[in-house]
Amino acid sequence: VSDRTALTEATSRRTFLRKGAVAAVSLPAVASLAACTETRAASKPDSLAKAPATPAPAAPVLTARQKADAMDAMHEKGLKAFPAKTAGKGNQLLAPRLEQGVKVYELTAEEIQWEVEPGRTVKAWAYNGQVPGPQIRVREGDRVRVKLINKLSQSTAIHFHGLELPNDQDGVPFITQPPVKPGESWIYEFTVPNAGSHMYHSHHNAAIQVGAGLLGAFIVEPKRARPAHRADVDYVMVLNDGAHGYTLNGKGFPATEPIVCNQGQTVRLRFMNEGMMIHPMHLHGMHMTVIAKDGWDQPAPWKCDTLNIAPGERWDVLVKATNPGTWAFHCHILPHAESEHGMFGMVTALVVQKPGVA
Ligand SMILES: [Cu+2]
């Protein structure tokens, strides 16, 4: 970023100075002159002697400052807006209907309008009007029935990503089932075999359909939870990079949701990448302890502050919130998180509150 800023700076100075009719001066000389016009005045070589004599030498400095102020104002505006209100919230917990011991869920796939950031509303394909689709949270060993209702203009199907299901429940058109045509429905039913942070998504024309929002979290609580994995806050973070841009839980900064906890609490984060690119998620101020990959416990927990989340992967981490404050939390592929207009896309914050401070 600093290189780029310096380049922009040098370019704008060059443009300005050309207008001031000193184009003969080389770019490096201009840059260093601009950096310290006053101090170099006494020792400048003869060839440059006339350059500083052009009228209004203070003007370029003022212009640069104004440009810096304008850029800073855009950055500040975004941060002041965070967390910005938008219509719609994804990943809402879906309560099942109980039918003779079976947890029954209905997922209706249809086209909706989705506000990704304040004022930016896009066409989305969503389950139950949400991006990500509603969160399904069950227990290892539960009997689950999922009815898919297709109100889209294309065929579709649901794949339960990470669950080790019988073959005929795998949800891949022309491998394990026919495609579910527009206006039709399909019923999946299975006993949940393995615990962990999993996902469900379309497995038909998926680069388009998942990119447009046909995805959701499928969390399976273990029969016996490990005491070491106990957490005060359990937060699912679905990453995507399809038609809606770079998003966390269907929203781009400043409409992303901050994760809030109290100092001393433990936060469990469940990263899931439904996109087509890797996203190294970086937390400021505290480290993450990785406890599971794709729902499977790690042989031993390990620590990091930047965790690469590849497409299809789920990573579970614990954060011991020792350090109070508002901490930036973002994808570290910087063009996924920031431009000269300010932060956008895959940026949120971990807010660690001090006791007694709201
Ligand atoms: Cu990224």
Residues whose N, C-alpha, C, O or C-beta is under 5 A from the ligand:
A	BS01	CU	I278 H279 P280 C331 I333 H336
